[in-house]
Amino acid sequence: MSITQLAVVGAGLMGGGIALDAARHGLAVKVHDSRPDGVAGLRERAAGVYARWVRNGRMRPEEAEAALARLLPAPALSDLADADLIIEAVFEDLAVKRDLLATLAPHLGADTVVATNTSALEVKALSAGFGFADRFLGLHYFSPAEVSPLVEVVRADTTSQATLARALDFLSATRRTPLPCLDRPGFAINRFFCPYYNEATRLLEEGVAGPADVDGVARDRLGAAAGPFAVMNLIRPAVAAHAMANLSRLGPFYEPSTALRAQAERGMDWPVGDSRPGADLDAVEQRLLGALALPAVELAAEGVADPDAVDRGAVLALKFSAGPFALMRRYAAETVERAVASLCLRDGHPLPRASLAAQG
């Protein structure tokens, strides 16, 4: 059963991006937002995006007009009853999302697939106790959702195979690249990306290097398009700290640093231009490498996602020149082993049982 009628709950940055892109690909999209002007604001935003795409040659004027016409307001949740797929993209909070799902439940069609755009919450915890748990999964888009091609497809142990197949068909129709993964903290991409930027803040905290030094190593030696401090400023330090905190149950290595928590509380950007005289760039390289390798090896050992797919996802979503597994292959196995072991020893974190040499 194909997805022809999409509904999106939440017309903000992520939900709006999902909606305007799906409309561009020919789907009728009903949009519900709790704010009185939410959908009107989205239509204004969509008109601007489509106009830019027309100027860039990505759309024809008549295609832009048709896409805008496919974005339809849904004042009440009951207006979504005929949707084939509903994607919720409301505030990243378990209680807020479950309250929405409880309110939405009476209005769901018998075959409606429901997806959450959560970046960190457990998918099973969101759907627990609802009668539609078999039709529920995670579709984690990356920002900006209308541009970034990668979508993590998160299957809880209650998600049916039919639901997964319909979600994959939808992503194919909207020309997105799926990254299937299990319902584990951080899923696939944030599982290694959050510890990587968390380690950057530890380096700053310990006086090893400044933000400019760390970002430079990330770009010049590890092949990142932008360094971790620059990226945290884009996503906001508070959001970065929240995402890292969601991984803390995985072990002591995954605890947010004191510096990251403090920066989130201050609500300030990192001073990305600051460097430290005498910064140890080799130490920065080793620790960033270890912070990417340790969670990557763990997620592979747990079967969270296919390593090759994770590497593709890192390139597509994070603009890395190589994902963590490909990056490990650039270094001698002993170098990777040493980098990981030093972090585990520091934090009292268990050494991975899987062979790092085999992963690299």
C-alpha positions in Angstrom: 0.0 0.0 0.0 1.7 3.2 -1.2 1.9 6.5 0.7 -0.1 9.1 -1.2 -1.5 11.2 1.6 1.1 12.5 4.1 0.3 14.4 7.3 2.9 16.3 9.4 2.3 17.4 13.0 4.5 20.4 13.8 5.3 23.1 11.2 8.6 24.2 12.7 12.1 23.8 11.4 12.1 20.0 11.0 8.4 19.3 10.4 8.1 22.2 7.9 11.1 21.0 6.0 9.7 17.4 5.8 6.4 18.8 4.6 7.6 21.2 1.9 10.0 18.6 0.5 7.3 15.9 0.3 4.9 18.3 -1.4 7.7 19.0 -3.9 7.8 15.3 -4.7 4.1 15.1 -5.5 2.5 14.2 -2.2 -0.5 15.9 -0.8 0.5 17.0 2.7 -1.8 18.0 5.5 0.0 20.0 8.2 -1.2 20.5 11.7 0.4 23.0 14.1 -0.7 24.1 17.6 0.2 27.7 16.8 -2.5 29.7 15.1 -0.1 31.0 12.4 2.1 27.9 12.2 0.8 26.6 8.9 0.6 30.0 7.3 4.2 30.6 8.3 5.2 27.3 6.7 3.5 28.2 3.5 5.4 31.5 3.4 8.6 29.6 4.1 7.8 27.0 1.4 7.1 29.8 -1.1 10.5 31.2 -0.5 12.3 27.9 -0.7 10.5 27.0 -3.9 11.3 30.4 -5.4 15.0 29.8 -4.6 14.9 26.4 -6.2 13.3 27.9 -9.3 16.1 30.4 -9.5 18.6 27.6 -9.1 17.0 25.5 -11.8 15.9 22.8 -9.4 12.2 23.4 -10.1 10.1 24.9 -12.8 7.7 27.7 -11.9 4.7 25.5 -12.5 6.1 22.8 -10.3 6.7 25.3 -7.5 3.1 26.5 -7.8 1.7 22.9 -7.7 3.9 22.0 -4.7 2.7 25.0 -2.7 -0.9 24.0 -3.5 -0.3 20.5 -2.1 0.5 22.0 1.4 -2.9 21.9 3.1 -3.8 23.2 6.6 -5.3 20.7 9.1 -6.7 22.8 11.9 -7.7 19.7 14.0 -6.0 16.4 14.5 -9.3 14.7 13.3 -8.5 16.2 9.9 -5.7 13.7 9.6 -7.9 10.6 9.7 -7.4 9.8 6.0 -3.6 10.1 6.1 -1.5 7.1 5.0 1.5 8.3 7.0 1.6 10.8 9.9 5.0 12.2 10.9 5.1 14.0 14.2 7.9 16.6 14.6 6.9 18.3 17.9 9.2 19.3 20.8 11.9 16.7 21.7 10.4 15.6 25.0 9.0 12.1 25.8 6.0 13.4 27.7 5.1 16.0 25.0 5.3 13.5 22.2 3.3 10.8 24.1 0.6 13.3 25.0 0.3 14.1 21.3 0.2 10.5 20.3 -2.5 9.8 22.9 -4.6 12.7 21.5 -4.0 11.5 17.9 -4.8 7.8 18.5 -8.6 8.1 18.2 -8.3 9.7 14.8 -5.9 7.2 13.2 -7.1 5.1 10.2 -6.8 1.3 10.5 -3.8 1.3 8.2 -2.2 4.6 9.1 1.6 4.5 9.7 2.8 6.8 12.4 6.4 8.0 12.6 8.4 10.1 15.0 11.1 12.5 13.9 12.9 12.1 17.2 16.7 12.4 17.1 17.3 10.7 20.5 14.2 9.4 22.3 13.6 5.6 22.4 11.0 4.7 19.7 9.6 1.9 21.8 9.1 4.1 24.8 7.1 6.6 22.6 4.7 3.9 21.3 4.5 1.8 24.5 0.9 1.0 25.4 -0.7 2.3 22.2 -2.7 0.0 19.9 -0.8 1.2 16.9 2.7 0.2 18.1 3.1 -2.2 15.2 2.5 0.7 12.8 5.0 3.0 14.6 8.6 3.7 13.8 11.2 6.4 13.8 12.0 8.5 10.7 14.9 10.8 11.9 15.6 13.5 9.3 18.7 15.7 9.5 18.6 19.4 9.3 17.8 21.1 7.0 15.2 18.4 6.4 14.2 19.8 3.0 17.8 19.4 1.8 19.7 16.7 3.8 19.2 13.4 2.0 19.7 11.0 4.9 16.9 9.6 7.1 17.5 7.1 9.9 14.8 4.5 9.7 14.4 3.3 13.3 12.6 0.0 13.9 11.5 -0.8 17.4 10.9 -4.5 18.3 7.2 -3.8 18.0 7.4 -2.3 14.5 6.0 -4.6 11.8 7.8 -5.6 8.6 4.9 -4.2 6.6 5.3 -0.8 8.4 9.0 -0.7 7.7 8.4 -1.6 4.0 5.8 1.2 3.6 8.2 3.7 5.2 11.0 2.7 2.9 8.7 3.1 -0.1 7.8 6.6 1.1 11.5 7.6 1.4 12.2 6.2 -2.1 9.3 8.3 -3.5 10.7 11.4 -1.9 14.3 10.6 -2.9 15.7 10.2 0.5 18.5 7.8 1.5 17.4 5.5 4.3 19.8 4.3 7.0 18.0 1.4 8.7 18.9 1.0 12.4 17.8 -0.5 15.6 16.1 1.4 18.4 19.2 2.1 20.5 20.4 5.4 22.1 21.7 7.7 19.5 20.6 5.4 16.7 23.5 5.3 14.3 24.8 8.8 13.5 24.4 10.5 16.9 25.9 7.4 18.6 29.3 8.4 17.3 28.8 12.1 16.5 27.7 13.2 20.0 30.7 11.6 21.7 33.0 13.2 19.1 31.9 16.7 19.9 31.7 15.9 23.6 35.4 14.9 23.5 36.2 18.2 21.8 34.7 20.0 24.8 36.8 17.8 27.2 39.9 18.9 25.3 39.0 22.5 25.9 38.1 21.8 29.5 41.5 20.2 30.2 43.4 23.0 28.5 44.8 20.7 25.8 43.6 23.0 22.9 41.3 25.8 22.1 38.2 25.6 19.9 40.0 26.8 16.8 42.8 24.2 17.3 40.3 21.4 17.7 38.2 22.5 14.7 41.4 22.8 12.6 42.4 19.2 13.4 38.9 17.9 12.7 39.0 19.5 9.2 42.6 19.0 8.3 43.4 15.6 9.7 40.0 13.9 10.0 38.3 15.3 7.0 35.3 17.0 8.6 33.7 19.8 6.6 33.4 21.8 9.8 34.9 21.3 13.2 32.8 20.1 16.2 32.7 23.5 17.9 31.4 25.2 14.7 28.8 22.5 14.3 27.7 22.8 18.0 27.1 26.5 17.4 24.9 25.6 14.4 22.7 23.2 16.3 23.0 25.2 19.6 25.1 24.0 22.6 21.9 23.3 24.6 20.6 20.9 21.9 24.1 19.3 21.8 24.1 18.8 25.5 20.6 17.3 25.5 21.5 14.8 22.8 24.6 13.8 24.6 22.7 13.3 27.9 20.4 10.8 26.1 23.4 8.6 25.5 24.7 8.6 29.2 23.0 5.2 30.0 25.4 3.5 27.6 28.3 3.9 30.0 30.7 6.4 31.6 32.4 7.4 28.3 29.0 8.8 27.2 28.6 11.2 30.1 28.3 14.9 28.9 31.4 16.9 29.9 31.2 19.6 32.5 32.2 22.1 29.9 29.3 21.1 27.6 26.7 21.2 30.4 28.0 24.6 31.5 27.9 26.1 28.0 24.4 24.8 27.5 23.3 26.5 30.8 24.9 29.8 29.7 23.1 29.6 26.4 26.2 31.0 24.6 28.1 30.0 21.4 31.5 28.5 21.6 34.3 31.0 20.8 35.4 29.2 17.7 38.2 31.7 16.9 40.1 31.0 20.1 43.2 29.0 20.1 45.6 27.9 22.8 49.4 28.6 22.5 51.2 25.3 22.5 48.1 23.3 21.8 48.9 19.6 21.4 47.4 18.9 18.0 48.6 15.2 18.0 46.7 14.6 21.2 43.6 16.3 19.7 43.8 14.0 16.7 44.2 10.9 18.8 41.3 11.7 21.1 38.9 12.7 18.4 39.8 9.5 16.5 39.1 7.4 19.7 35.9 9.2 20.4 34.6 8.3 16.9 36.0 4.8 16.9 34.8 3.6 20.3 31.0 4.2 19.7 31.3 3.0 16.1 32.7 -0.3 17.1 30.1 -0.7 19.9 27.2 0.1 17.6 28.5 -2.4 15.0 28.9 -5.1 17.7 25.3 -4.5 18.8 24.0 -4.8 15.3 22.5 -1.3 15.4 23.3 -0.5 11.7 25.5 -1.8 8.9 29.0 -0.2 9.1 29.0 0.7 5.3 25.6 2.3 5.7 26.9 4.3 8.7 29.8 5.5 6.7 27.5 6.7 3.9 25.3 8.4 6.4 28.3 10.3 7.9 29.2 11.6 4.5 25.6 12.6 3.6 24.4 14.0 6.9 27.6 15.3 8.5 29.6 16.2 5.4 32.5 14.0 6.7 34.9 13.0 3.9 34.8 9.5 5.4 32.7 7.8 8.1 34.1 6.4 11.3 34.8 2.9 9.9 36.5 4.2 6.8 38.4 6.6 8.9 39.7 3.8 11.1 41.1 2.1 8.0 43.2 5.2 7.3 45.1 4.6 10.5 47.2 1.7 11.7 45.2 -0.7 13.8 47.5 -0.1 16.8 46.9 3.6 16.6 43.1 3.1 16.8 43.5 0.5 19.6 45.6 2.9 21.6 43.2 5.8 21.1 40.2 3.8 22.2 42.0 2.1 25.1 43.1 5.5 26.5 39.5 6.8 26.6 38.2 3.6 28.2 40.9 3.7 30.8 40.3 7.3 31.6 36.5 6.9 32.0 36.4 3.4 33.5 34.5 2.3 30.4 34.6 -1.3 29.2 36.9 -2.0 26.3 35.0 -3.1 23.2 34.9 -6.9 22.9 34.9 -6.6 19.1 38.3 -6.4 17.4 39.1 -2.9 16.4 41.4 -4.3 13.8 38.5 -6.3 12.3 36.4 -3.1 12.2 39.2 -1.1 10.5 
